[in-house]
Amino acid sequence: QVQLVESGGGLVQAGGSLRLSCAASGRTFRGYYMGWFRQAPGKEREFVAHITWIGGITTYVDSVKGRFTISRDNAKNTVYLQMNSLKPEDTAVYYCAANSAARWEYWGQGTQVTVSS
């Protein structure tokens, strides 16, 4: 059974930092893209960043470039999202996901990030 389990969310003041973790299990993710999405109240889920499991090639949405960093530890089957210089508009539920064959196939349950002004 494939599981993606996020952790590391919480409440932080604007300008602060958080690091989210996504522990993946249940299959090999070699060849997958691993990504982070977020959904703010009343808004649609949006892509934040993704990384290839092999090679570590990264892509970011423009609004987080220079502030967020996605990385992975293949030995631990874990993906991270380091979030710096957080803004109130970053407040959302953050989801980890795994992409195979051009579709986001697996999803975690989400972790809440709240940034106070």
LUMTOR-340746 format. One record per atom (N, C-alpha, C, CB): residue number from 1; residue in three letters; x, y, z. Coordinates in nm, 4 decimals, always signed. Each point is the difference from the previous one (the first is absolute). Glycine has a CB too. Layout:
REM residues N
 pos code     east    north       up
 NUM  ALA        X        Y        Z
...
This chain:
REM residues 117
 pos code     east    north       up
   1  GLN  +0.0855  -0.1193  +0.0000
   1  GLN  -0.0855  +0.1193  +0.0000
   1  GLN  +0.0889  +0.1241  +0.0000
   1  GLN  -0.1856  -0.1234  +0.1237
   2  VAL  +0.1644  +0.2096  -0.2209
   2  VAL  +0.0796  +0.1222  -0.0094
   2  VAL  -0.0500  +0.1013  +0.1014
   2  VAL  +0.0447  -0.0424  -0.2442
   3  GLN  +0.0501  +0.1022  +0.3149
   3  GLN  -0.0349  +0.1052  +0.0955
   3  GLN  +0.0951  +0.1179  -0.0161
   3  GLN  -0.0910  -0.1716  +0.1613
   4  LEU  +0.0339  +0.2898  -0.1578
   4  LEU  +0.0772  +0.1240  +0.0072
   4  LEU  -0.0466  +0.0707  +0.1266
   4  LEU  +0.0271  +0.0205  -0.2565
   5  VAL  +0.0644  +0.0022  +0.3495
   5  VAL  -0.0367  +0.0576  +0.1284
   5  VAL  +0.0773  +0.1294  +0.0205
   5  VAL  -0.0500  -0.2288  +0.0950
   6  GLU  -0.0238  +0.3386  -0.0911
   6  GLU  +0.0609  +0.1313  +0.0192
   6  GLU  +0.0119  +0.0327  +0.1489
   6  GLU  -0.0939  +0.0757  -0.2210
   7  SER  +0.1922  +0.0067  +0.2523
   7  SER  +0.0161  +0.0510  +0.1360
   7  SER  +0.0765  +0.1319  -0.0080
   7  SER  -0.0019  -0.2355  +0.1000
   8  GLY  +0.0012  +0.3089  +0.0107
   8  GLY  +0.0789  +0.1215  +0.0084
   8  GLY  -0.0788  +0.1293  -0.0113
   8  GLY  +0.1804  -0.1315  -0.0931
   9  GLY  -0.3106  +0.1220  +0.0699
   9  GLY  -0.0798  +0.1205  -0.0068
   9  GLY  -0.0156  +0.0637  +0.1368
   9  GLY  -0.1199  -0.0939  -0.1960
  10  GLY  +0.0623  +0.2146  +0.1978
  10  GLY  -0.0212  +0.0687  +0.1267
  10  GLY  -0.0302  +0.1461  -0.0196
  10  GLY  +0.1502  -0.1614  +0.1082
  11  LEU  -0.1428  +0.2343  +0.0016
  11  LEU  -0.0258  +0.1433  +0.0011
  11  LEU  +0.1334  +0.0733  +0.0104
  11  LEU  -0.2283  -0.0339  +0.1071
  12  VAL  +0.2486  +0.1315  -0.1947
  12  VAL  +0.1244  +0.0760  -0.0004
  12  VAL  -0.0306  +0.1447  -0.0349
  12  VAL  +0.1329  -0.2052  -0.0649
  13  GLN  -0.0512  +0.2962  +0.1142
  13  GLN  -0.0178  +0.1405  -0.0334
  13  GLN  +0.0558  +0.0292  -0.1385
  13  GLN  +0.0117  +0.0601  +0.2431
  14  ALA  -0.0643  +0.0437  -0.3045
  14  ALA  +0.0507  +0.0427  -0.1303
  14  ALA  +0.1505  +0.0234  +0.0084
  14  ALA  -0.2229  +0.1050  -0.0565
  15  GLY  +0.2932  -0.1517  -0.0460
  15  GLY  +0.1450  +0.0087  -0.0020
  15  GLY  +0.0698  -0.1219  +0.0564
  15  GLY  -0.0265  +0.2411  +0.0185
  16  GLY  -0.0508  -0.3277  +0.0460
  16  GLY  +0.0571  -0.1199  +0.0589
  16  GLY  +0.0181  -0.1131  -0.0987
  16  GLY  -0.1032  +0.0670  +0.2106
  17  SER  +0.1431  -0.1828  -0.1568
  17  SER  +0.0299  -0.1163  -0.0831
  17  SER  -0.0656  -0.1253  +0.0564
  17  SER  +0.2168  +0.1050  -0.0677
  18  LEU  -0.2448  -0.1970  -0.0215
  18  LEU  -0.0460  -0.1347  +0.0366
  18  LEU  +0.0606  -0.0970  -0.0989
  18  LEU  -0.2179  +0.0864  +0.0996
  19  ARG  +0.2365  -0.2106  -0.0562
  19  ARG  +0.0407  -0.1057  -0.0917
  19  ARG  -0.1023  -0.1122  +0.0047
  19  ARG  +0.2435  +0.0592  +0.0302
  20  LEU  -0.3041  -0.0854  -0.1435
  20  LEU  -0.0941  -0.1104  -0.0120
  20  LEU  +0.0728  -0.1255  -0.0456
  20  LEU  -0.1862  +0.1607  -0.0522
  21  SER  +0.1390  -0.2733  +0.1010
  21  SER  +0.0551  -0.1293  -0.0405
  21  SER  -0.1114  -0.0869  -0.0557
  21  SER  +0.1815  +0.0161  +0.1746
  22  CYS  -0.1458  -0.1020  -0.2685
  22  CYS  -0.0951  -0.0958  -0.0574
  22  CYS  +0.0692  -0.1351  -0.0048
  22  CYS  -0.1181  +0.1795  -0.1387
  23  ALA  +0.0741  -0.2693  +0.2238
  23  ALA  +0.0562  -0.1349  +0.0042
  23  ALA  -0.0811  -0.0906  -0.0917
  23  ALA  +0.0826  +0.0349  +0.2370
  24  ALA  -0.0161  -0.0928  -0.3359
  24  ALA  -0.0666  -0.0845  -0.0993
  24  ALA  +0.0306  -0.1467  +0.0262
  24  ALA  +0.0128  +0.1855  -0.1687
  25  SER  -0.1136  -0.2702  +0.1536
  25  SER  +0.0199  -0.1433  +0.0219
  25  SER  -0.0960  -0.0801  -0.0859
  25  SER  +0.0773  +0.0443  +0.2341
  26  GLY  -0.0504  -0.1713  -0.2455
  26  GLY  -0.0915  -0.0902  -0.0682
  26  GLY  +0.0401  -0.0397  -0.1405
  26  GLY  -0.1720  +0.1008  +0.1355
  27  ARG  +0.2696  -0.0316  -0.1934
  27  ARG  +0.0487  -0.0364  -0.1323
  27  ARG  +0.1285  +0.0775  -0.0247
  27  ARG  -0.2353  -0.0480  -0.0865
  28  THR  +0.3011  +0.0155  -0.0219
  28  THR  +0.1155  +0.0796  -0.0389
  28  THR  -0.0467  +0.1217  -0.0783
  28  THR  +0.1463  -0.2056  -0.0050
  29  PHE  -0.0871  +0.3204  +0.0328
  29  PHE  -0.0398  +0.1215  -0.0683
  29  PHE  +0.1031  +0.0440  -0.1035
  29  PHE  -0.1257  +0.0662  +0.2038
  30  ARG  +0.2145  -0.1587  -0.2361
  30  ARG  +0.0976  +0.0269  -0.1052
  30  ARG  -0.0749  +0.0317  -0.1296
  30  ARG  +0.1717  -0.1532  +0.1102
  31  GLY  -0.1385  +0.2637  -0.1725
  31  GLY  -0.0678  +0.0384  -0.1232
  31  GLY  -0.1197  +0.0911  +0.0221
  31  GLY  +0.0756  -0.2131  -0.0948
  32  TYR  -0.1129  +0.2339  +0.2187
  32  TYR  -0.1138  +0.0868  +0.0304
  32  TYR  +0.0464  +0.1448  +0.0152
  32  TYR  -0.1182  -0.1921  +0.1134
  33  TYR  +0.0255  +0.2840  -0.1366
  33  TYR  +0.0122  +0.1364  +0.0482
  33  TYR  -0.0673  +0.0030  +0.1377
  33  TYR  +0.0020  +0.1016  -0.2385
  34  MET  +0.0597  -0.0331  +0.3315
  34  MET  -0.0617  +0.0215  +0.1309
  34  MET  -0.0286  +0.1486  +0.0137
  34  MET  +0.1206  -0.1997  +0.1030
  35  GLY  -0.2405  +0.2322  -0.0588
  35  GLY  -0.0376  +0.1406  +0.0001
  35  GLY  -0.0700  +0.0442  +0.1261
  35  GLY  -0.0168  -0.0156  -0.2419
  36  TRP  +0.0078  +0.1468  +0.2541
  36  TRP  -0.0780  +0.0637  +0.1058
  36  TRP  -0.1050  +0.0896  -0.0655
  36  TRP  +0.1971  -0.0074  +0.1629
  37  PHE  -0.3179  -0.0026  -0.1090
  37  PHE  -0.1100  +0.0850  -0.0395
  37  PHE  -0.0530  +0.0677  +0.1255
  37  PHE  -0.0586  -0.1487  -0.1986
  38  ARG  -0.0243  +0.2502  +0.1800
  38  ARG  -0.0639  +0.0636  +0.1152
  38  ARG  -0.1408  +0.0451  -0.0372
  38  ARG  +0.2247  +0.0749  +0.0875
  39  GLN  -0.3079  -0.0675  +0.0147
  39  GLN  -0.1369  +0.0461  -0.0201
  39  GLN  -0.0379  +0.0928  +0.1136
  39  GLN  -0.0607  -0.2118  -0.1225
  40  ALA  +0.0363  +0.3367  +0.0884
  40  ALA  -0.0441  +0.0993  +0.0973
  40  ALA  -0.1519  -0.0031  +0.0090
  40  ALA  +0.2021  +0.1449  -0.0473
  41  PRO  -0.2585  -0.0968  +0.1587
  41  PRO  -0.1463  -0.0001  +0.0144
  41  PRO  -0.0677  +0.0745  -0.1151
  41  PRO  +0.0273  -0.0109  +0.2490
  42  GLY  -0.1267  -0.0542  -0.3094
  42  GLY  -0.0753  +0.0623  -0.1069
  42  GLY  +0.0699  +0.0050  -0.1334
  42  GLY  -0.1052  +0.1297  +0.1724
  43  LYS  +0.2231  -0.1918  -0.1815
  43  LYS  +0.0753  +0.0018  -0.1252
  43  LYS  +0.0250  -0.1415  -0.0491
  43  LYS  +0.1079  +0.2158  +0.0668
  44  GLU  -0.0728  -0.2251  -0.1943
  44  GLU  +0.0321  -0.1297  -0.0571
  44  GLU  +0.1408  -0.0431  +0.0424
  44  GLU  -0.1523  +0.0474  -0.1963
  45  ARG  +0.1751  -0.1773  +0.1923
  45  ARG  +0.1328  -0.0520  +0.0294
  45  ARG  +0.0959  +0.0468  -0.1087
  45  ARG  -0.0971  -0.2022  +0.1190
  46  GLU  +0.2162  +0.2484  -0.0774
  46  GLU  +0.0966  +0.0471  -0.0971
  46  GLU  +0.1346  -0.0693  +0.0179
  46  GLU  -0.1183  +0.2198  -0.0067
  47  PHE  +0.1871  -0.2333  -0.1051
  47  PHE  +0.1332  -0.0585  -0.0008
  47  PHE  +0.0981  +0.0953  +0.0675
  47  PHE  -0.0530  -0.1271  -0.2118
  48  VAL  +0.1441  +0.0728  +0.2914
  48  VAL  +0.1033  +0.0807  +0.0650
  48  VAL  +0.1381  -0.0329  -0.0564
  48  VAL  -0.1400  +0.0102  +0.2087
  49  ALA  +0.1752  -0.1385  -0.2078
  49  ALA  +0.1333  -0.0395  -0.0463
  49  ALA  +0.0015  -0.1493  -0.0265
  49  ALA  +0.1078  +0.1875  +0.1301
  50  HIS  -0.0144  -0.2307  -0.2165
  50  HIS  +0.0229  -0.1437  -0.0109
  50  HIS  +0.1475  -0.0283  -0.0255
  50  HIS  -0.2338  -0.0321  -0.0865
  51  ILE  +0.2713  -0.0925  +0.1083
  51  ILE  +0.1386  -0.0429  -0.0151
  51  ILE  -0.0009  -0.1398  -0.0585
  51  ILE  +0.0777  +0.1437  +0.1948
  52  THR  +0.0161  -0.1704  -0.2842
  52  THR  +0.0114  -0.1358  -0.0536
  52  THR  +0.0744  -0.0863  +0.1004
  52  THR  -0.0017  +0.0858  -0.2383
  53  TRP  -0.0430  -0.2113  +0.2509
  53  TRP  +0.0635  -0.0884  +0.0966
  53  TRP  +0.1442  -0.0284  -0.0419
  53  TRP  -0.2237  -0.1032  +0.0557
  54  ILE  +0.2467  +0.0934  -0.1856
  54  ILE  +0.1344  -0.0199  -0.0524
  54  ILE  +0.0479  +0.1325  -0.0585
  54  ILE  -0.0448  -0.2466  -0.0491
  55  GLY  +0.1583  +0.2914  +0.0926
  55  GLY  +0.0569  +0.1238  -0.0542
  55  GLY  -0.0350  +0.1237  +0.0788
  55  GLY  -0.0096  -0.1052  -0.2186
  56  GLY  -0.1007  +0.1016  +0.2919
  56  GLY  -0.0363  +0.1131  +0.0851
  56  GLY  -0.0299  +0.1288  -0.0745
  56  GLY  +0.1383  -0.1035  +0.1707
  57  ILE  -0.1971  +0.0932  -0.2889
  57  ILE  -0.0353  +0.1206  -0.0769
  57  ILE  -0.1250  +0.0610  +0.0618
  57  ILE  +0.1017  -0.0942  -0.2142
  58  THR  -0.0975  +0.2258  +0.2386
  58  THR  -0.1082  +0.0664  +0.0722
  58  THR  -0.0736  +0.1017  -0.0865
  58  THR  +0.1282  -0.0334  +0.2098
  59  THR  -0.2534  +0.0546  -0.1749
  59  THR  -0.0845  +0.1003  -0.0631
  59  THR  -0.0843  +0.0646  +0.1088
  59  THR  -0.0056  -0.1273  -0.2210
  60  TYR  -0.0152  +0.2607  +0.2107
  60  TYR  -0.0758  +0.0736  +0.1005
  60  TYR  -0.1034  +0.0907  -0.0661
  60  TYR  +0.1977  -0.0082  +0.1546
  61  VAL  -0.3046  +0.0313  -0.0820
  61  VAL  -0.0929  +0.1045  -0.0423
  61  VAL  +0.0682  +0.1344  +0.0278
  61  VAL  -0.2078  -0.1459  +0.0474
  62  ASP  +0.1779  +0.2463  -0.1287
  62  ASP  +0.0711  +0.1279  +0.0094
  62  ASP  -0.0107  +0.0631  +0.1391
  62  ASP  -0.0433  +0.0335  -0.2431
  63  SER  -0.0697  -0.0496  +0.3094
  63  SER  -0.0232  +0.0694  +0.1263
  63  SER  +0.0893  -0.0491  +0.1141
  63  SER  -0.2329  +0.0340  -0.0746
  64  VAL  +0.2981  -0.1501  +0.0584
  64  VAL  +0.0864  -0.0512  +0.1075
  64  VAL  +0.1470  -0.0049  -0.0393
  64  VAL  -0.1921  -0.1333  +0.0802
  65  LYS  +0.2229  +0.1671  -0.2035
  65  LYS  +0.1392  -0.0045  -0.0449
  65  LYS  +0.0866  +0.0915  +0.0864
  65  LYS  -0.0760  -0.0507  -0.2350
  66  GLY  +0.1899  -0.0019  +0.2765
  66  GLY  +0.0915  +0.0757  +0.0845
  66  GLY  -0.0317  -0.0087  +0.1476
  66  GLY  +0.0315  +0.1509  -0.1888
  67  ARG  -0.1485  -0.2055  +0.2237
  67  ARG  -0.0377  -0.0132  +0.1418
  67  ARG  -0.0133  -0.1461  +0.0424
  67  ARG  -0.1183  +0.2192  -0.0158
  68  PHE  +0.0675  -0.3038  -0.0727
  68  PHE  -0.0208  -0.1418  +0.0312
  68  PHE  +0.1037  -0.0846  -0.0725
  68  PHE  -0.2468  +0.0397  +0.0334
  69  THR  +0.2846  -0.1494  +0.0305
  69  THR  +0.0918  -0.0952  -0.0613
  69  THR  -0.0513  -0.1410  +0.0206
  69  THR  +0.1929  +0.1559  +0.0371
  70  ILE  -0.2098  -0.2293  -0.1467
  70  ILE  -0.0408  -0.1400  +0.0080
  70  ILE  +0.1252  -0.0860  -0.0134
  70  ILE  -0.2310  +0.0503  -0.0973
  71  SER  +0.2343  -0.1566  +0.1771
  71  SER  +0.1137  -0.0914  -0.0060
  71  SER  -0.0485  -0.1400  +0.0352
  71  SER  +0.1630  +0.1854  +0.0610
  72  ARG  -0.0767  -0.2850  -0.0833
  72  ARG  -0.0396  -0.1367  +0.0369
  72  ARG  +0.1205  -0.0766  +0.0508
  72  ARG  -0.1841  +0.0027  -0.1709
  73  ASP  +0.1538  -0.0993  +0.2560
  73  ASP  +0.1001  -0.0916  +0.0531
  73  ASP  -0.0413  -0.1387  -0.0462
  73  ASP  +0.0527  +0.1475  +0.2043
  74  ASN  +0.0138  -0.1958  -0.3087
  74  ASN  -0.0410  -0.1283  -0.0582
  74  ASN  +0.0136  -0.1148  +0.0992
  74  ASN  +0.0689  +0.0849  -0.2233
  75  ALA  +0.0323  -0.0792  +0.3072
  75  ALA  +0.0225  -0.1084  +0.0958
  75  ALA  -0.1136  -0.0093  +0.1018
  75  ALA  +0.2469  +0.0296  -0.0293
  76  LYS  -0.3045  +0.0854  +0.0612
  76  LYS  -0.1091  +0.0036  +0.0978
  76  LYS  -0.1365  +0.0024  -0.0657
  76  LYS  +0.1512  +0.1181  +0.1555
  77  ASN  -0.1550  -0.1175  -0.2905
  77  ASN  -0.1287  +0.0098  -0.0709
  77  ASN  -0.0814  +0.1190  +0.0489
  77  ASN  +0.0005  -0.2479  -0.0310
  78  THR  +0.0653  +0.3596  +0.0479
  78  THR  -0.0640  +0.1186  +0.0563
  78  THR  +0.0269  +0.1212  -0.0874
  78  THR  +0.0223  -0.0956  +0.2305
  79  VAL  -0.1249  +0.1772  -0.2460
  79  VAL  +0.0088  +0.1258  -0.0734
  79  VAL  -0.0251  +0.1146  +0.0982
  79  VAL  -0.0774  -0.1108  -0.2173
  80  TYR  +0.1486  +0.2200  +0.1985
  80  TYR  -0.0103  +0.1129  +0.0905
  80  TYR  -0.0407  +0.1263  -0.0756
  80  TYR  +0.1733  -0.1045  +0.1486
  81  LEU  -0.2331  +0.1967  -0.0757
  81  LEU  -0.0257  +0.1322  -0.0532
  81  LEU  +0.0440  +0.1000  +0.1061
  81  LEU  -0.1950  -0.0813  -0.1449
  82  GLN  +0.3092  +0.1447  +0.1215
  82  GLN  +0.0486  +0.1038  +0.0902
  82  GLN  -0.0636  +0.1314  -0.0419
  82  GLN  +0.2200  -0.1219  +0.0400
  83  MET  -0.2913  +0.1836  +0.0524
  83  MET  -0.0730  +0.1231  -0.0299
  83  MET  +0.0562  +0.1127  +0.0847
  83  MET  -0.2084  -0.1299  -0.0593
  84  ASN  +0.2677  +0.2281  -0.0052
  84  ASN  +0.0566  +0.1158  +0.0675
  84  ASN  -0.0757  +0.1261  -0.0386
  84  ASN  +0.2246  -0.1114  +0.0052
  85  SER  -0.2044  +0.2164  +0.0719
  85  SER  -0.0648  +0.1296  -0.0273
  85  SER  -0.1495  -0.0181  -0.0233
  85  SER  +0.2140  +0.0865  -0.0992
  86  LEU  -0.2772  -0.1599  +0.1867
  86  LEU  -0.1419  -0.0310  -0.0176
  86  LEU  -0.0856  +0.1245  +0.0079
  86  LEU  +0.0400  -0.2248  +0.0962
  87  LYS  -0.1470  +0.2219  -0.1752
  87  LYS  -0.0939  +0.1117  -0.0080
  87  LYS  -0.1393  -0.0493  +0.0399
  87  LYS  +0.1375  +0.1111  -0.1836
  88  PRO  -0.2247  -0.0217  +0.2291
  88  PRO  -0.1364  -0.0438  +0.0330
  88  PRO  -0.0690  -0.0700  -0.1163
  88  PRO  -0.0143  +0.1887  +0.1598
  89  GLU  +0.0435  -0.1501  -0.2814
  89  GLU  -0.0627  -0.0645  -0.1161
  89  GLU  +0.0513  -0.1410  -0.0258
  89  GLU  -0.0290  +0.2247  -0.0971
  90  ASP  +0.1295  -0.2686  +0.1718
  90  ASP  +0.0445  -0.1387  -0.0089
  90  ASP  -0.0850  -0.0926  +0.0870
  90  ASP  +0.2314  +0.0819  -0.0465
  91  THR  -0.3218  -0.0236  +0.1253
  91  THR  -0.0869  -0.0800  +0.0855
  91  THR  -0.0861  -0.0934  -0.0844
  91  THR  -0.0027  +0.1842  +0.1714
  92  ALA  +0.0086  -0.3133  -0.1406
  92  ALA  -0.0728  -0.1006  -0.0782
  92  ALA  +0.0231  -0.1371  +0.0623
  92  ALA  +0.0220  +0.1382  -0.2121
  93  VAL  -0.0966  -0.2340  +0.1639
  93  VAL  +0.0324  -0.1405  +0.0268
  93  VAL  +0.0954  -0.0442  -0.1106
  93  VAL  -0.2261  -0.0474  +0.1159
  94  TYR  +0.3388  -0.0078  -0.0759
  94  TYR  +0.1019  -0.0424  -0.0952
  94  TYR  -0.0058  -0.1520  -0.0161
  94  TYR  +0.1472  +0.1971  +0.0625
  95  TYR  -0.1478  -0.2399  -0.1881
  95  TYR  -0.0105  -0.1410  -0.0334
  95  TYR  +0.1236  -0.0472  -0.0753
  95  TYR  -0.2491  +0.0212  -0.0074
  96  CYS  +0.2918  -0.1399  +0.0409
  96  CYS  +0.1054  -0.0687  -0.0737
  96  CYS  -0.0667  -0.0916  -0.1021
  96  CYS  +0.1609  +0.0106  +0.1985
  97  ALA  -0.0990  -0.0255  -0.3152
  97  ALA  -0.0570  -0.0856  -0.1038
  97  ALA  +0.1109  -0.0641  -0.0819
  97  ALA  -0.2054  +0.1444  -0.0093
  98  ALA  +0.1716  -0.2572  -0.0545
  98  ALA  +0.0940  -0.0731  -0.0851
  98  ALA  -0.0598  -0.0147  -0.1391
  98  ALA  +0.0936  -0.1248  +0.1994
  99  ASN  -0.0121  +0.1553  -0.2997
  99  ASN  -0.0457  +0.0035  -0.1386
  99  ASN  +0.0653  -0.1107  -0.0811
  99  ASN  -0.0356  +0.2468  +0.0181
 100  SER  -0.0486  -0.3260  -0.0827
 100  SER  +0.0488  -0.1023  -0.0905
 100  SER  -0.0799  +0.0078  -0.1284
 100  SER  +0.0701  -0.1488  +0.1919
 101  ALA  -0.0035  +0.1332  -0.3053
 101  ALA  -0.0688  +0.0011  -0.1298
 101  ALA  -0.0834  +0.1256  -0.0174
 101  ALA  -0.0055  -0.2489  +0.0030
 102  ALA  +0.0627  +0.3637  +0.0372
 102  ALA  -0.0605  +0.1309  -0.0228
 102  ALA  -0.1285  +0.0237  +0.0778
 102  ALA  +0.1011  -0.0067  -0.2226
 103  ARG  -0.1223  -0.0651  +0.3314
 103  ARG  -0.1145  +0.0313  +0.0847
 103  ARG  +0.0413  -0.0147  +0.1456
 103  ARG  -0.1626  -0.0770  -0.1785
 104  TRP  +0.1019  +0.1622  +0.2625
 104  TRP  +0.0293  -0.0057  +0.1438
 104  TRP  -0.0812  -0.1141  +0.0577
 104  TRP  +0.0482  +0.2505  +0.0150
 105  GLU  +0.0210  -0.3619  +0.0098
 105  GLU  -0.0673  -0.1262  +0.0299
 105  GLU  -0.0282  -0.0182  +0.1486
 105  GLU  +0.1113  -0.0969  -0.1983
 106  TYR  -0.0185  +0.1396  +0.2801
 106  TYR  -0.0127  -0.0213  +0.1446
 106  TYR  +0.0046  +0.1335  +0.0729
 106  TYR  +0.1074  -0.2271  -0.0209
 107  TRP  -0.1848  +0.2360  +0.1309
 107  TRP  -0.0087  +0.1228  +0.0775
 107  TRP  +0.0086  -0.0309  +0.1488
 107  TRP  -0.1386  +0.1061  -0.1807
 108  GLY  +0.1963  -0.0108  +0.2543
 108  GLY  -0.0021  -0.0090  +0.1443
 108  GLY  -0.1260  +0.0642  +0.0546
 108  GLY  +0.2497  +0.0014  +0.0053
 109  GLN  -0.2599  -0.0012  +0.1265
 109  GLN  -0.1213  +0.0507  +0.0642
 109  GLN  +0.0059  +0.1504  +0.0245
 109  GLN  -0.0289  -0.2225  +0.1067
 110  GLY  +0.1466  +0.2811  -0.1210
 110  GLY  +0.0143  +0.1442  +0.0153
 110  GLY  +0.0464  +0.0412  +0.1380
 110  GLY  -0.1757  +0.0258  -0.1683
 111  THR  +0.2435  +0.0893  +0.1740
 111  THR  +0.0436  +0.0577  +0.1264
 111  THR  -0.0259  +0.1506  -0.0056
 111  THR  +0.1773  -0.1815  +0.0335
 112  GLN  -0.2313  +0.2350  +0.0747
 112  GLN  -0.0404  +0.1404  +0.0021
 112  GLN  +0.1203  +0.0908  +0.0275
 112  GLN  -0.2296  -0.0682  +0.0785
 113  VAL  +0.2418  +0.1721  -0.1601
 113  VAL  +0.0989  +0.1052  +0.0227
 113  VAL  -0.0760  +0.1311  +0.0148
 113  VAL  +0.1816  -0.1237  -0.1320
 114  THR  -0.1602  +0.1906  +0.2439
 114  THR  -0.0664  +0.1276  +0.0253
 114  THR  +0.1067  +0.1055  +0.0281
 114  THR  -0.2074  -0.1167  +0.0912
 115  VAL  +0.2036  +0.2254  -0.1680
 115  VAL  +0.0968  +0.1078  +0.0154
 115  VAL  -0.0741  +0.1233  +0.0483
 115  VAL  +0.1499  -0.0948  -0.1819
 116  SER  -0.1146  +0.1414  +0.2999
 116  SER  -0.0662  +0.1170  +0.0574
 116  SER  +0.0752  +0.1273  -0.0378
 116  SER  -0.0851  -0.1402  +0.1913
 117  SER  +0.0085  +0.2478  -0.2043
 117  SER  +0.0614  +0.1280  -0.0404
 117  SER  +0.0442  +0.0803  +0.1212
 117  SER  -0.1425  +0.0027  -0.2056
